[in-house]
Every structure is written in structure tokens, then in C-alpha cells.
Amino acid sequence: MPNMEMKKTAMPEQDPNVRNKNFKEVSLGYTEEMAIFEAQRCLNCKTRPCVNGCPVNVPIPDFISHVAKGEFEAAYQVLTTANALPAVCGRVCPQETQCESKCVRGIKGESVGIGRLERFVADYHMNNVKAVANKPESNGHKVAVVGAGPSGLTCAGDLAKKGYEVTIYEAFHTAGGVLMYGIPEFRLPKAIVQKEIEGLKALGVDIQTNMVIGKVLSIDELFEMGYEAVFVGTGAGLPNFMGLEGEGLIGVYSANEFLTRINLLKAYLDEYDTCIVKPKNVAVIGGGNVAMDAARSAKRLGAENVYIIYRRSEEEMPARKEEIHHAKEEGIDFRLLNNPVKIIGDDEGKVSKIECVEMELGEPDASGRRRPITKEGSNFTLDVDCVIIAIGNSPNPLIRTTTPGIEANKKGCLVVDESTMQTTREGVYAGGDAVTGAATVILAMGAGRQASKSIDEFIQNK
């Protein structure tokens, strides 16, 4: 008989007043007993709606049934037939709007904790199994992947399993893309990401870092080097700004830069001489996951007051409910229905204040969210020494401007055939944020997986 407990098993966490002063992981993970108890809540539905809710179609009931019986390594083997980065997805994937939102148990209670079980299984394997995957026999075909983020890593891993000789060209000095530079350590430990990447290297994937394709090599030159197809997974790392007066002042960051300096350049460690403001009063503009990450990181750097400034209400915030909840627990001050109009500096050109205006919600706009309307005469200022702008990113134009035959839409996203992920140039495929704009890790992985299938068909049919 299944476990009919109505609520999912709670995840152990660090105390909020302790964790907001360190960069250690917030969620501590299930014990074996917790995992088995939670797995037994799964009804193993015949229709498997959770699988349809997963962008990479993980056979969720199958791996969970192994967990319920204490067969954790068997669960891992099932899980990794569809997901190359389970320890990552178990931590940052928005399961509540995908697989868990389809769970039958969620109709009269809480859904099965699919993401928590995924994380448990992946961590169990990392901690208890030392054997590495064997490199498949080469099929004699070469494929290049541009970008070592979640989309590129997934595409490369799937192709390597089929015997392709895959080389990933990564612009940064470390592979992992947004998993390394964008998501804070307290949500996704970097050692976890690198362990997952080591598993791909064991399959034979070659990763070349400090390789800016479009500068060091062009897409055309990659084909001349013998690659029969190229996958572009360069993400959306170009930050958007608001055009506010004062955006050029010292102490104004894009969230992208702020998080990159903390994550990749280790600004949170005193022994690293990383150039970054150690702020005391911080305003973060935006309401998405990146805004939550930036605000919570600023708090951990020692900021006394951290404000989230968002022009709509909490109901319209795009951030995960869990991230909003954690931010509130950690002392982040939410200034909702507020919008910045100007950043004010002192005589030295440093940020000293931010001027905002109050908003009210009108009728829904094209996005379906209620349109914010300015309340005239409601201007006010906050004393801040740092402003972080977290309103989204766009794809870098380097690939599309250096590669003949590749088209992009008006937002700068590469145009692809959604059924194959092929761009407007034959043999060149793309996926992830480079195609969709800033989105989720699991959607990027789904695109990488689809592209790997299409690349395999393309090369075999040639």
C-alpha cells in the first residue's frame, strides 16, 4: 500500500539566521529513511502524468519505485537514462511548475517531492559509487558544441553515449555556464556541478576552455576542422538595463556581473582579492530567481539592509515560491509595488540613494499579469550604496554576427526549427537560452537532448 501522508516530507535546512551569514547549501537533503518514506507516497500511476510534465521525460515513477524499495543505485541508473545532470536538476529545477504540478497526489494534498528524491538519488550515487562510466567505442564522427552550460553539456553527453567524438568550446575558464557563474553556492554547490561534468568527461567529452567562438575560431572554421555538425548553447549572458539616470555610478551592477564575481571569482572569500563593493545597503531591482539570488548573496556579504524593488505584487513575481520564502526568512526586505526612477550619486561618483515611485495594478497586459501604473507624486528615496539590476538577460550577438546563414529574431535569439533545433543554416543546431532567452536549466537541457537526436539523424543520413 502506498504511503497516504498528505504532505511531502519536509526538507531539513540551515537555520535562516545562520545561513544568511554563510554560503553553505541551505537545504541539507533527505536521509535514506526520509527518501524511502517520501517515495512510498508515489501511486505509480498508469498514465504517468509527471513524465509528460518533465522537459527531458525522466521515467519518474520507475526511479521512485526503486527508491521506495531502498534500491538507490538502481534508481540512479534509471534517472540518468534521461537526465545527464540529476544532482543539478534536483536542486534548481522548478519541479513545482513541471513534473510535480502534474502529480495526482497534488489534487487533494501535496505532490510527491520528485525534485527532492532526484537530488537524494544523485547525491547517494556521488557519495557511494566510485566507478565511472566507460567511454563508448567511437563511431568515427565529430561534433562541436559551443558553450558548456546545461544545454551544451546535455547535448554533448547524449552524443558521446552514441560514440560521437565531442568537443565543447567554452568561453570562460571553467565549464558549467550559468550553473557555475549565475547560481549561488548556497543553492547549487560548485563541487556538485564539477562532479557531474567529470562524468561527461569519462564518456569522452573533451572540454576546451577560454575559447570564445566567433573570436578565437568561427563556426566556419569548426567545420573546416572536420566537425560534421555544431551545436550552439551559448546562453543569454548579456544583461539588460533600464536606462535609468545614474546607472553608470560606482556601485551599480548587473546581477550577472555581481553573481559572476561572487561565484567564479570567489568574492565571498577574504583571501581572494576580487574587485567588488562589500555593500551595507543594497537595492535589487527585479522579481525573478536571479533577483532573489543577488539579494541573498548581498546579505551573505554582510549587507545590513537588502531591498527587493519590484513593480508588481508578490502574486506576479516570477521567482520560485521557495526562493521568495527563503529570502524572507533570511531578512530580505520586499518593497513591492515600487519602481525605481533614478539612481543618485555622491560627490565621488558612488551610489548614495535610489529614488522610487509607488505603483498600483491595473488591467492585465499581454503577459497576462496586471499592468503596473505609477501613482503620481509618490516618489521616495532609499539610502543605498549598491544597486543590482536583475531584469533579465539577452543572448550575446557574437555567434549570429560572425556566422553566415544564421538568423535571429528581434530579441536576438537564434531562430530554430523547434522539431529539430536546427538553425537556418544546415548542420548548425542551437538550444537553451540562446534560442529562448533567459529560461530554466531543465528547458535548456531538453533542447540539448532534442538537438542531440537531430544531429545523430543528420549525420547518419548524410
N, C-alpha and C positions, 0 to 999 in steps of 0.2 A: 504493500500500500504506500502511495506517495505521502510525503510529509505535508499536511494541510495547514501548516502555520501561515497566517495571512500576511505577515510582514517578512521581508527579506532579512537575512541575518546581518546585523549591524557590522560595519567595518571598524575595527579598532583604529584610533587616531591619536596623534600627539595632542596634548592639551593646547588650546588656542593661545594662551598667554606664554607658553614655552616655545611653540613652533614659530610664532611671529618674530622670533629673535634668532632663528637659525634657518639654514637652507636644507635641512634634512627632510626626507619624504614625510608628508603629512599623514597619509594613510599607511597603516602598518601591515596590512594584508591579513588574510584568513589563516587560522591554524588548520591542520588536517581535519580536525573534528568539525570545525565551522564549515569547511568546504563540503564535507560529506553531508552534513545536515542541510545546507542550502541546496545542494544538488538533488537531494531527495524531494525537494518541492516541485521539481520538473514533472509534468504529466506525460512527457514523451508523446505529444500529440501526433496523430497520423498525418494531419495536414501541414505540420511543421511551419507555422506562420513566421516564427522567429528567423528561420533561414531566409525567407523572402525579404525580411527587413534588413538583412546584412548585405552591404555592398560587395563583399567578396564571397558571399554564400557559404560561410562556415557551416559545416554539418553540426549545428549546435546541440540538438538532442543526443547525438551519438557521443560527443565528447563528454557531455554532462552525465550520461548514463554510466560511463567509466568512472567518473569522479564519485558518483553515488556509491559505487562498489569499492572505492579505495584504490582503483587502478589508475593512478595518476600519470604514469608514463604512457600508458595506452591512450589516455585522454589527450596527452600532448601530441602523440603521433597522429591522431585523428584531426586535431586542431590545426596542425601545420600542413595538412594536405591543401588547405585553402588560405592560410594566413602565415606569411613569412615573418611577421613581427608581432607575435601574440603578447609578449610582455609589454610592448609599447601600447598596443590597442587596448589591452586590459586596463591601462591607466588613463589614456587620453581620449579614447573613442566615446562619442556621445551615445552610448547604448540606449539611454532613456528616450531618444527620438528615433531609434532604429530598431534593432532586434528586440529590445525589452518592451518597446511600445506595442509590439505585435503579440506579446506573450499572453496566453489565455489566462494565466494566474492574475494578470493585472486587471481583469474585468471586475472582480469582487475583492481584490486586495492589492498587494504589491507584486509586481512581476518578479520572476526568478532573477537573481543577481548574476546575470550572464557575464557581464564585464568583470565582476569580482572573481568569478570562477575561472575566467580566462587568465586573469592575472595570476591567480594561485597556481594553475597548472603550469604556466610558463616559468614562474619562479621556482616551482618544485623541480622542473627539469634542469634549470640552470644550476641549482644548488646541489643536485643529487646525481646527475648524469654527466660523466666526463667525456664520453665518446662523442666524436664529431662526425658529421656526415661525410660520406665518401664522395670524392669528385666523380661525376658521371663520365663515361667514355665520350670523347669529343666526336661530334658529328661532322667536323670539318668546316663549319660555318661560323663567321664572325659578326657580332652585333655590337654597336657602340651605344652607350647610354649617357646622356648629358644631364648631370645632376644626381647627387647621391642623397636625395630626400626620400620620403616614403614611397612616392610613385616610381622613381627610378630604381630604388632598391628592390621593390616588388617585381618590377618588370625583369630586372637582371636576375633575380633569384629564380623566377619561373623559367626563364630561358636557359639558365645554367643547368637546371634539373633535366632539361631535354638534350643536354650535350652541347649547347652553343658555347663558343668562346666569347665571353662578355667582358668588355672593359667599360668601367664607369669613369667619366671625366668630371671631377668635382672642382668648382671654383675656389672653395675655401680650403684651409689647411687640414680640416677634419671632415670626414664623411658623416652624413646624418641629416643634413639640411635643417629644416625647421625643428626637427627633433632635438638637435644639438644647440642651435643658436636662439631659437624662439621660445621653447617651453622651459620654464624654470626647473631647477634641480629638485625643488620640493614637490613638484608634480611628476617629473619624469627624470630619475637619476641617469646621468650620462653614462655611467658604467653599464646600465641595463641596455642602452642603445648600442654601445660598442660591442657588447656580447652578442647581440642579435646580428650585428654586421659581421662579426667574426664567423658566425655560422654561414653567412653567404660566401665569405672568402674561402671557407672549407669546401664549398661547392665548385670553386674555381673562378669566382668572380674577381677580376683584377680592378682595383680602385686606384686611379691616378688623381692625386690632389694638386691644388694650386694650378689647375688647368681651366682657364677661362675660355670656353669655346665661343668663337666669334672674335677673339683676340689672339690667343696662342695658336689655335687651329680653327679652321672654319668647318662647317658641315661638309662642304665640297671636298676638303682635304681628308676628312674622315673616310669618305667613300673611296678616295684615291689610295688610302692605306689598306684597302681590302675589306672594309666593313660593308656588309650587304644590306644593312638597314640601320637606321639611327632612331633612338627614342629620346625625345626631349622632355625632361621633367625638371625644368629649371625653377619652378615655383613662382611665387609672387612676392619678391623681396624689395620692391620699390615702394617706399612709404608714401602715403597720401597725406597732404597737409590741407589746412583750412583757408590759408591766405589771410590769416589774422595779422593785424598790426603787432609787431613785436616778436614774430616767430624766429627772427634772426638773433635774438638776445642770447647771452651766455646762460645756460641752464635750461634751454628748450631742447627737447629730444623727440625724435620719433620713437614710438615704442620699439620698433625694430632695432634701432641703434642702442637704446637703453638696455634691452634684453640681451642683445649680442655681446655688449661689453661685459655684462654680468656673467653670461653663460660661457661663452667661448674664451673671453679674456680674463675671466675669474676676478672681476672687480670686487666680489664679496669677500675675497681673501686678502688680509692685510699685507701678506708677503708679495702680492702681485701689484706692481706699480701701474695700474690701469687708470687712464685718464677718464674720470667720471666724477660728477658732482656727488658728494655724500650729503643728500638733502635733508633738511629738517621739516620743511612744509611743502608738500607736493600736491599738484593738481594733475589728475589723469583725465584726459578728455576722451570719452567713448564708453560703450556699454557692452562690449564683446568679451570673449575669453582673453584676448590679448590685453585689454584694459585691466581685467582682473589680475592677470599675471604681472603686469607692470606695477600696479598698485601694491600688491602683496610683496613684490620684490623690494620696492622702495621702503616699505615698513621694515623689512628684514635688514636693510642697510642702515637702519637707525632713525628713520624719519619719525618725528613726533606726531605729525598730522598728515594724513593722506586722504585726499578728497577724490572721489569719483564724480566727475561732472558729466551728466547725461541729460539730453534734452527731452527725453520721453520719461514715462513712468517705469517702474520695475517690471511690470507686466510685459512691456515691449522690449525689454533688454534681451539681446541675442545670446548673451553668455549662458553657459550651463547653470542650472539651478544650484548644483553642487558647488560651483565656483563662487557664485554670489553668496551662498550660505557660509562658505569657508571665509570669504573676505570679511563679511560682517562679524563673524566670530573673532577674527584677528584684529578688529578695531578700525577697519576702513570706514571712512565717513562718506555715505552716499548722498550726494547733492543732486537729487532727481528733479526733473522739470526745470533744469537750469542749462544755459547755453553760454559759452564764452564769446565775448565780442572783442576783447583786446588784451594783450599781454603787456604789462608795464614794467619798465626797467629803471634801475638807479643810475647814478652818475657814472658808474664804471661799466655800464652796458650789461649788467646782470639782472636776471629776473627778480622783481620785488613784489609784484602783485599781479593778480589776474582779475579783469573786470568781466562780470557775467550779467546775464539778464534772466528773469524768470519766464517760464513758458507755461502754456496750458494746451491741452489736447483738443483738436478739432475733429473733423471727419477723417475717415481712413484715406490714405494716399494709395499710390499704385502698388506699394509693397503689402498693403492690407493692414498696416499699422496706422494708428490715428496720427494725423499731421500735427506737429508742434507749432504753436502760434505764440509770437512774442507778446508779453504783457508790457505795454508801453509804460515807461517811467519806473520800471522795477529794477534798474541797474544797481549792482552792489559789487564790492571788491573783496577778495580774499588775499591775505598776506601769504605769499609763497616764494620759495627760492628755486623751484624746479617745476617745469610744465612738461608733461609727457603726452604726446598726441597719438592716440590709438584709434584712428578712424578707418583703418584698413590699408591694404597694400595693392599694388598693381604689378603685373609681370614686367620684368626688365625687357626693354626693346632690343637688346643686343642680338639675339638669335634671329628675330624676324627682319632686322635691318641689315644683316650680313649674309642671309641665305636666300638666294633667288628662288622664286616659286612658292614661298611660304606666305600665306595670307593671315591677317589678324583682323579682329573686329574693332569697332570704335573704342573699346575699352583696352585694346592692346593685347587681348587674349588670342592665342593661336586658334585658327579655325580648323576643326577636325570633323571627319565623318564619325558620328557617335557610335555607329555599329562596329567600326574597325579601329578607331582612334588614329586613322591615317590623316595627316595634314593635306594641304592642297598640293604637296609635292610627293610624288611616288617614292616609297621607301623611307619616308620620314614620318614618324609617328610621334604623338605627344599626349600628355595626360597630366592630371593633377592641377595645381593652382595656375600653371602656365596656360591652361585651357579654360578653367572655370573662374579664375580669380580666387582670392583667398577663401578656402573652404576647409573641410575636415581632413584629418590624416587618413581615415578609412576610405573616404571617397577618392582620394588620390591613389590609394593602394588598389582600389577597384579598377581605376582607369589603367594603372600599370599592368594589372593582371589581364585585362581585356586586350591591351596593346600587345602583350607577350603572345597571346593566342594568334592575333592577326599577323604579327611578324613571322611567327612559325609557319603559318599558312602561306604567306607571301613568298618566303624563301624556298619552301618546299615546292611550291607551284612553279617557281622560276626554273 
